[in-house]
Amino acid sequence: MELYLDTVDVEQVNRLNQCLPIKGVTTNPSILAKAGVGVNQSLTDIAALLGKDARFHVQVVSQTVDEIVAEAKQIHALPYDMVVKIPATELGLAAIKQVKQHNIQVLATAIYSTQQGIFAAMCGADYLAPYVNRMDTMGGNGLAVVSDLQTLINQNGLECKVLPASFKNTSRVIEVMKLGVGAITIPVDIACQMITHPAVDSAVEQFNQDWQKTFGNKLSFES
C-alpha cells in the first residue's frame, strides 16, 4: 500500500519521512494556495527530502477538456514521478480518456460516489480518490463507497488503485486500510496521531525508571 502525505509542508514531510514509509505527497489547488507556495518550489524542496523514487500528485486547474489535456502534458513533463489529478466530472472523464492516450499517470479526484469512481477507472484512471470524510459529513457513507470501488476494481480486473483521501480521525483511516486499498493519503495531523498514544510515554518512562534503579546509566549490552 502506497502511503502519501496530503501536504506541501516541507518541515512536516521531513519529520514524518524519518519514521514512516512515505511514497510521496498529494497536493491540490487549495493546499498550495494555503501554503502560498507553487508547484515547482514545493516539488523541488520535497523531492530533495524523499529522493528520486518519490511520487507527486498535482491537480490541473484548467476548465476545458483541451486545456486540461494540455496542462496534464506539462505536469507530466516535470522532472519527477508525476501523477496528474483530474476531477471526475463530465469534462474530467472526457479529459482522462484523452490524457491516458499519452501514457500519462492519472488520479481521478473529487470522487463522491461509486459510479463516479468506477467510470473514472473504466476511462483509464490509475488512481481513484474518494473523499471519505466529506461524504460522511454530507450524510453519505465514505467507507461503503471505498469498499464498493475496491470490489468493482477487483471483480473487473482493472489496473487501478483506490487512493482514499479526506480524513478527520485515525479510526476511519484504519477502517479504510482494512478494505485492501492500494494507496492512501492522510493529512499531517492524522499521521501524527497515528504514531502516538497517551499511554506510550508513561510506559517508556516506567521502563527507564526501572532500568536506572538497577543498572544506573549502563546501556542494555553493558549490563
C-alpha positions in Angstrom: 0.0 0.0 0.0 1.4 3.4 -1.1 1.4 5.9 1.8 1.1 9.6 0.9 1.0 12.8 2.9 -1.6 15.3 1.9 0.5 18.4 2.3 3.3 20.5 1.0 4.7 21.4 4.4 8.4 20.6 3.9 9.2 20.6 7.6 6.5 18.0 8.4 7.3 15.9 5.4 10.9 15.8 6.6 9.8 14.9 10.1 7.4 12.1 9.1 9.7 10.7 6.4 12.1 9.8 9.2 9.7 7.3 10.7 7.1 6.4 8.0 7.5 4.8 4.6 6.3 7.8 2.7 5.8 7.2 -1.1 5.3 10.8 -1.9 2.8 13.7 -1.4 -0.6 14.6 -2.8 -1.5 18.2 -3.5 -4.5 20.2 -4.7 -5.0 23.8 -5.5 -6.3 24.6 -2.1 -3.3 23.1 -0.3 -0.9 25.0 -2.5 -2.8 28.3 -2.2 -3.0 28.0 1.6 0.7 27.3 1.8 1.4 30.2 -0.6 4.0 28.0 -2.5 3.7 27.0 -6.1 4.1 23.5 -7.6 7.7 24.0 -8.8 9.1 25.2 -5.5 7.1 22.6 -3.5 8.3 19.7 -5.6 11.9 20.8 -5.6 12.0 21.0 -1.8 10.1 17.8 -1.1 12.0 15.8 -3.7 15.2 16.7 -2.0 13.9 15.0 1.1 12.1 12.0 -0.3 14.6 11.1 -3.1 14.3 10.1 -6.7 11.6 7.4 -6.1 9.1 9.8 -4.7 5.8 10.2 -6.5 3.9 13.5 -6.7 0.2 14.1 -7.4 -0.6 17.5 -8.8 -4.0 18.7 -9.9 -4.9 20.6 -13.1 -6.7 23.9 -12.8 -7.8 24.2 -16.4 -11.6 24.4 -17.2 -12.0 22.8 -20.7 -11.1 19.3 -22.0 -8.5 20.6 -24.4 -6.9 22.8 -21.7 -6.9 20.0 -19.2 -5.1 17.7 -21.6 -2.6 20.4 -22.5 -2.0 21.1 -18.8 -1.7 17.4 -18.0 1.1 17.1 -20.6 3.0 19.9 -18.9 2.6 18.4 -15.4 3.8 15.1 -16.8 6.9 16.8 -18.2 8.1 17.9 -14.8 11.3 16.1 -13.8 9.7 13.8 -11.2 7.5 10.8 -11.0 4.2 12.7 -11.7 0.6 11.7 -11.4 -1.9 14.2 -12.8 -5.0 14.8 -10.7 -8.2 15.4 -12.7 -11.6 15.9 -11.0 -14.1 13.1 -12.0 -16.6 15.5 -13.6 -18.1 15.0 -17.0 -15.4 17.2 -18.5 -12.8 15.5 -16.3 -13.8 12.0 -17.5 -13.5 13.1 -21.1 -10.1 14.6 -20.4 -9.0 11.4 -18.6 -9.7 9.3 -21.7 -7.6 11.6 -23.8 -4.8 12.1 -21.3 -4.4 8.3 -21.0 -3.7 8.1 -24.7 -0.4 9.8 -24.0 0.6 7.3 -21.3 0.3 9.8 -18.5 -0.5 8.7 -15.0 -3.9 10.0 -13.8 -5.6 10.3 -10.4 -9.4 10.9 -10.7 -10.1 13.1 -7.8 -13.2 14.7 -6.0 -15.0 11.3 -6.0 -18.2 11.3 -4.0 -20.0 8.3 -5.4 -19.2 4.7 -6.5 -20.5 5.4 -10.0 -18.2 8.4 -10.4 -15.2 6.3 -9.4 -15.9 3.2 -11.4 -16.5 5.3 -14.6 -13.1 7.0 -14.0 -11.4 3.7 -13.6 -13.0 2.4 -16.8 -11.8 5.6 -18.6 -8.3 4.6 -17.6 -7.5 6.4 -14.3 -4.6 4.8 -12.5 -5.8 6.1 -9.1 -9.2 7.0 -7.6 -9.5 9.5 -4.7 -12.8 9.1 -2.9 -13.3 11.8 -0.3 -14.2 9.8 2.8 -14.9 12.4 5.4 -16.6 14.8 3.0 -19.0 12.0 2.0 -19.6 11.2 5.7 -20.4 14.8 6.6 -22.9 15.1 3.7 -24.8 12.2 5.2 -23.3 9.5 2.9 -21.0 6.6 3.8 -17.5 7.2 2.6 -16.3 3.7 3.8 -19.1 2.0 1.8 -18.0 3.9 -1.4 -14.4 2.9 -0.9 -15.5 -0.7 -0.3 -17.7 -0.8 -3.4 -14.9 0.7 -5.6 -12.4 -1.8 -4.4 -14.8 -4.7 -5.0 -15.6 -3.5 -8.5 -12.0 -3.0 -9.4 -11.1 -6.5 -8.2 -14.1 -8.1 -9.9 -13.3 -6.4 -13.2 -9.6 -6.8 -13.1 -9.0 -3.1 -13.6 -5.4 -1.8 -13.3 -6.4 1.0 -10.8 -5.7 1.8 -7.2 -8.1 3.3 -4.8 -6.4 6.2 -3.0 -8.8 7.4 -0.4 -8.5 11.0 0.9 -10.2 13.4 3.3 -9.8 12.1 6.9 -10.6 13.7 10.2 -9.9 10.8 12.6 -7.5 7.8 12.8 -10.1 5.1 13.1 -11.5 5.9 9.7 -8.1 5.6 8.2 -7.7 2.1 9.7 -11.1 1.1 8.5 -10.2 2.1 5.0 -6.9 0.3 5.1 -8.7 -2.9 6.1 -10.5 -2.8 2.8 -7.3 -3.6 0.9 -6.9 -0.3 -0.9 -3.7 0.1 -2.9 -2.9 3.6 -1.7 -4.0 6.2 0.8 -3.2 9.9 1.6 -3.5 11.4 5.0 -3.0 14.9 6.4 -0.1 15.6 8.7 -2.2 15.9 11.9 -3.8 12.5 11.4 -0.4 10.9 10.6 1.0 12.3 13.9 -1.9 11.0 15.8 -1.4 7.5 14.3 2.2 7.3 15.6 1.4 8.4 19.2 -0.7 7.2 22.1 -1.2 8.8 25.5 -0.2 5.5 27.2 3.1 5.1 25.4 5.1 7.9 27.1 4.2 6.7 30.6 5.1 3.1 29.7 8.5 4.1 28.3 9.2 6.3 31.3 8.4 3.4 33.6 10.8 1.2 31.7 13.5 3.9 32.1 13.0 4.3 35.8 13.0 0.6 36.5 16.2 0.1 34.5 18.1 3.0 36.1 17.2 1.8 39.6 19.0 -1.4 39.0 21.6 -0.6 36.3 22.1 3.1 36.5 23.4 4.7 33.3 24.5 1.4 31.7 23.2 0.5 28.3 21.5 -2.8 27.7 24.5 -4.5 26.2 26.7 -3.3 29.1 24.5 -5.0 31.8 
